[in-house]
Amino acid sequence: MITSKSNAKVRNLIALKRKASERNAQDVFLVEGIKMFREIPAAQLREVYASESFLKSEAGRKAVDAAMAAQDRLKAVISGKKELVIETVSDEIFRNLSDTQSPQGVMAVVSQQHYRLEDLFGQRTEPLLLILENLQDPGNLGTIIRTAEGAGVTGILMSRGTADLYNPKVTRSTMGSIFRVPFLYTDDLSGTIGKVKQAGVTVCAAHLQGRHTYDGEDYTKGTAFLIGNESRGLSDGISELADVRVRIPMAGKVESLNAAVAASILMYEAGRQRRAGRKDT
């Protein structure tokens, strides 16, 4: 059992929790909590750390047994797959490792995912994408990814200035959707949007100066929604790349909505239209 803060594995876990550069260098990220632990694809699971009390609980034993069984199935089809070892950590050390105020007692090191632009289109002839420019709030980003899965979004494109998807706060907010929604960061957002448009996708900007309300456009064809920074919105250069600008009407004295809320409204309107099969419903 690991009981020392100076243990090399403990130091590495803390570095992975705090530093995006370390996560990228090792091509991994951290997942914490029993629900997220159960969501991890077996092929991506690298290391598991559990508190002493967690391993003594019924929920803990069931979760670990399920993970080990999945690894055994994986080893049966992948030659040379390493044996998964569950590292026991004292409750005190686990509290230091945790990114939450009430640790659940299980943490894993997981391989990062790598997608190409074409992966964001999914298997559909009419893809539904989100394009995020410089979103900064980890909670917003995590909520958007979780909502995107529920709304049927096929992929998410992000500017390099957007918050790190592998930040523990973002990962936790996705509630497992991070493992199922393809995403891609780009250093050239303008150029990549151009490629999206070349693929026949209509780019719609959520904008306060939109000519039409969001429910007055047709999203049943290939569609991508542009969502801007929480405080500044979309930059002029990115906004000008949109084929259509749409606005969400506001009552009272409200000027704008939270980025995650605005994205959710647009995603679910697209989903509603697609389920109905037509625009004017």
N, C-alpha and C positions, 0 to 999 in steps of 0.2 A: 504493500500500500504506500502511495506517495503521501508524505507528511511534511515535506519541506518546501518553502517558497523558492529556495535556490536550486531545486531540481531542474535539470535542463529541459525536460518536457513542459514543466510548469512555466518556465521562462518563455519558451517558444509559444505556448498557448496565449500568454499575455501579449506577446508581440503580434500575434495573428489577430487578436481582439482589437488592438489599438491602431495598427498600421496597415493601410491599404498596400503600401509598397512591399511589406513582408508577405501579405496574402498573395499578391501578384507574383512575387519572386518564387514562392513555393507552389503557386498554381492551386491554392486551396482556400477554403474559408471555414468559419466556425458555424455550427448549428447547435442551438441550445433549446432544451425543453422537450418533454416527452412527445408532444404532438408532432413537432418538427422532426424529432428523431425517427418517429415511425414513418414519416414521409420520404426519408432519404432513399433514393434508388440504390440498390445493393452495390451496383458497379461503381458508385461514386464514394462509398464509405471507406475512409482510410484508417481512422483511429477513433476509439471510443473511450471516454473518461466518465466514470460514474462515482458519485459520492458513496461513502460507506452505508449511509442510511437508505439511499435509493436502492441499493442492491439487496437490502434486507426487506424492502416493501414488496407486496404482491405485484403492484403495477410495474415496478422496476424489473422484477424477475421476468414478467411476461414480455416486456418490451425488449429486453436483452435476448431472451430466448428466440423471439421472432427475428431479430437482427441476425443472430447466429444461424438460424435455419435458412434465411435468405442467402447468407454468405456460403453456406454449404451447397445450396442449389447452384450458386454462381460458380463455385469451384468445380462442379461436375461438368460444366461446359467451357470453362476457361482454364487452359493448362497453365500451371505455374502460379495460380492465384495464391497470394500469401494468406496465412491463417490470421483471422481477425482476433486481436487480443483486447479484452476489456480491462482497462487500467482502473484500479480502485484508488480513489483519492479521499483523503480525510474530509469531513464536512467543513472544517475550517478553511482548508486550502481551496475547496470547491467554491466557497463563498467569495474568496479572493479572485477566482477565475471568472465567476459569473458576471454577466452584463445586466442582470436583473436584481431587483431588491429582494425578491423571494425566489431563490433558485430552486428548480425542480429536481436537480441532482444528476442530470445527464447532459453530456456535451460531446460533439463529434467533430472531427476534422474531415472535410468533404472536398472532393475534387471540384474545381471550377468547371463550368460548362463553356463550350466554345461553339458559337453559331456563325453561319454566313448570312449575308443579306437574303439570299433566296430561301433560307430556312424560316424567315419571318413571314413568308407568304403562305406557309402551311401547304396543305394538299388541296386547297380551295382554288377555284377559278376566280372567285371574287373575295380576295383577302380583306381583312380588317386590321389596320395597323394603328398604333399610337406612335407619335414622334414627339419626344420631350426635349425641350431646349433649356438647359441649365437649371433644372429643378434642384433645389438645395435641401429641402427638408426630408430627412430619412423616413419619417412617418408617412408623409405624402407619397413618396415613391413606393414604399411597401404597400400602402393601401391601393394605389393605382394598379400595381401588378396583380394583387389579389382580385380586385374588381375586374380587371381585364380578362382574367381567366373565366370568371363568372359570366361576363358579357359575350364571350366568344371571340375575343381578339386573337388574331393569329400570331402577332409578334409586336415587339416594342423596340423602336429605334431611339437612341439617346445620344445627345451631344456629349463630348468628353467632359464638359463642365457640369454635367449632371452628377448628383450625389452617387457615391459608390454603392452599387447594388449589393455588394458583399459586406457592407457595414452591418454589424450584428443587429442594430436597430431596424434596418431595412429588411434584412432576412427574416427577422422575427415577425415583422408586420405583414409579410406575404402569406404567412400561415401555410407554407408549403407550395404556393403557386410558383415560387422561384424555380422549382424543379420541372415545371410543366409549360411555362410560357417562354418561348424563344425570345432572346433579346440580343441587342448588339450596340456597342458604343462605337462612335465614329469621330475621327479627328476632323473630318470635312463634312459637316452636317448639310451644307448647301449642295455639295456634289452628290451626296448619298440620296438626298431628296430628289435630285434630278434623275437618279437611277430608278427610284420608286415610281416617278411619273412616267418614265420610259416604259415601265412594265404595265402601263395602262391603269394605274391607280390614281384616283382623284384626291388631291390634297386639300383638306379643309382646315382653315385656321379658326380657332376659337378666339374671337376678337371683339372688343367693345364697339368697334366701328363697323361690325358686320352689316351687310346690306339686308340679309334675311335672318329671321329667327332660326334657331337650330332645327326646329321641327318642320321647316319649310323646304328642306333639301332632300334629295334622294340619296340614301346610303346603301341601296341594295346592290350596287356595283362595287368594284374594288375601291376602298376608301381608306384614307389615312387622316387622322386628326392631329393637328399641331397644337401642343400645349406648352405655354411659356413659363418663365420664371415666376415664382410666387409674388414677388413685389414689382417686377418690371414688365412682366408679360413677355410676349414674343419680341425679339429684336426686329427692327424694320426690314433688315435684309432677309430674314427667314420668313417673315410675314408676307413679303412681296412674292415669295415663291408659291404661295397658295393659289390654287385654282378658284377657290371659293372662300369667302370670309363669312362666318356665321356668328350670331350673338345669342346669348341666353338672356331673355328679357328679365328685368328686375322690377319688383314693386318696392314701394317705400323709398328709403334713402340709401339702400344698398347699392354700391357701385360695382362690385365684382364678387365672385365666389372663390372659395378655396380651390386651388388647382386640382386637387383630387376629386372634389365634388363636381367641378365643371367637367373634368374628364369622364367621370362616372355617368353624368347626364347624357353626354354625347355617345358614349359607348352603348348605353342601354337603349337609346333612341335608334341607333343603328341595328341593334339586335331585335328590337320590336319590329322595325320595318322589314327586316329579313324574314322574321317568322311570319309576318303577314303577307310577304311576297310582293308588296307594292308600296309606293310612296304615300298615296292619299288615303291613309287609314286613320 
